Amino acid sequence: MASAKHPSDSADLTNARILVVDDNLQNLELMQAYLECLGCGIETAADGVEAMQCIESAPPDLVLLDVMMPRMSGFEVCRKIKADPVSRDVVVIMVTALNEVADFERAVECGTNDFIAKPVNKHELLTRVKSLLQLRLLKRQFDQIGSSDLQPSAADVHGLRDRGDRIVPPPPGADDEASIEGNDTSGD
């Protein structure tokens, strides 16, 4: 029996960009090798300062971020990413050997989107990265649509009404529909 292909397996991630940040070269190379099968752009940084330089020049879609690093910790990098309006939507996954509840709470307070424990499991890494990248790319597409395309037409609003009751506010420029179908809403 052939196995069914999961819909996320065919997702096009070729336009996505990932930044992998770790001060341990072996960890950096291992995660980069694991991620290559996704087909997206992968950049690396050896510490938090280098990561911030990469992010400021061209924000990636997702950052895999080691917590314990020299010069600038992953906590501080995450805080800076989420504080900047240009990069606040970047997905951050903390990669950590820390396992204390206080460390997880601190990461959440900094704005991380998810955690992966070290040593990194390839299947877990790919599953989390794919799902969060898909959400990020969908959000980007949604943001590009623009709010003007989301305004309901008068016909849409009228179709939602039952005997003149207002379910949603009328679109701008729609005439007052208090008297539609002879309904009087004056309370008399």
N, C-alpha and C positions, 0 to 999 in steps of 0.2 A: 504494500500500500504506500503510495507516494505521500510525503508529508506536505501538509498545506503550508503555503508561504504566508508568513505574517505580513499584514499590510505595511508595517513600518520597515520591513526589509527592502522595499522598493522605493522608499522615500528619497527624493533627490536632495542630497545635502551638499552638492558640489559648490554651491554659492556660500556655504557656511564657513566661518573661520573660528578656529579654536586656538587659544593660547594656553600652553602647558607651562606651569611655573613650579620649579623644584630646584633646590640648591644641590641635590644629589644627582650627579650626571647619570648614574645607572637608572635611577627612577625616571628621570626625564626621558632617556632613550627608550626605556621599556614602555612607558605610556604612549610615546610617539609611535612606536612600532605597533602597539595594539590599535591605535586610532587610524592608521593609514588605510585600513579596509573601508572606512566610511567615505572616502573620496573627497573630503573637504580640505580646505587649507589648514595647515598646522604650523604654528610658530612656537618657539620656546623662549623662555627667559630663565636665568639662573638664580634670580632673587627678586625680592619685592620691588626694589628700585628700578631694575631693568623691566619688570612687568609693567610698572606704571608708565614708563617711557613708551612702551609698545602700545598700551591702551590709549594714552593721550594722542599718539600719532594716528592711530586707526583702531577704534574699538572693535574687538572681536565679538562674535556672537556668544561665545562660551569661554570661561576660564576655568581650567583645572588648577587649583591653587593649593600648594603645600602650606601647612600652617606654620611650622617651625623653620624659619629662615633667618640668616643674618641680614643686617642692614634695615630690613623692614619685614615684620611678620605678616603672615597671611591674613591675620585678623585686621591689621592696619590697611593692607591692600584692599581687602573686601570693603572696609568702611569707606575708603576713598572712592572706589568704583561706584558704590551705591549713593554717595553724596553728590556726585557730579551728574548734572542733568543730561550730559551727552552720553554717559556710560551706565546710567542707573538701570537700564533694561538688560544689560549684559548678564547672562546667567553665570553664577559662580557656584562651582562644586568644590568644597573643601576636601582635600585629600590629606588624611591625618592618621597618625599612630596614636594620637591622644584618645583616651577612652573615658575620661571623667565627665560626669554630667555637666559640671561647671564649664568645661571646655566647649561642649555642644551648645550650651546656653549662650556663651560668649559669641560663638560663631553665628548663631541665629540673631543675636542683637546686632551684629555687624552687617547682617543682611544676606547671608549665604542662602542659596536655593536648595542645596542638598549636601550630603556627606558621602564620602567613600573611605573606608578604612584601609590602612596599609597593613599587610601587603595587599596590593591592588589585585583583585580578581578580574581577569579579562572580560568574562561574560557580564559581570555586574557593571564594569566600566562602560562597555559598549551599550548595554541596555539603557543605562541612565543617561549617557551622553546623547544617544539617538533620540530618546523621548523628549529630553529637555531642549535639544536643538530643534526638533520639529515644532514644539510649542513656540520657541523664539521666532522661528521663521514664519509661522502662522500669524503671530502677533505683528511682525513687521509688515506682512501683507495686509493685514487688517488696518494698521495705521496708515498705510499708503492709500487705501480706498478713500479715506477722508469722510468727515461727518456729513458733508452735504449730500452724499449718495445715500445716506441712511434716513433721510427725512421721509416720512410716509406721505403719500399723495392723498388728496381729498377723497378719492375713490377707495383707497385702502382704509381710511378712517371710517368712512361711511359703512363699509362692509363689516366693521367691528361693532357697529351699534345695534342695539336692540331697542326699538321703540324710542329712539332719541336719547337713551342713556349714554353718558360719556364714559367710555372705557379708557381711551387715551385722549390727551389734549389734541385739538385740531392743529393741523399744520399751519405755519404762518400764512396769512392771507386768505384762509378759508373763511367763508361767511359764517355768521352766528347760526348755529343749527338748533337753537332752543325751540324753534317752531317747526322743525322737520316733522312731517307726517301729522301736523296739527297738534303736537304735544305742547302743552303749556307747562313750563317749568317755574312759573311765578309763585307757585304754592297756593293759589286760590282754589 
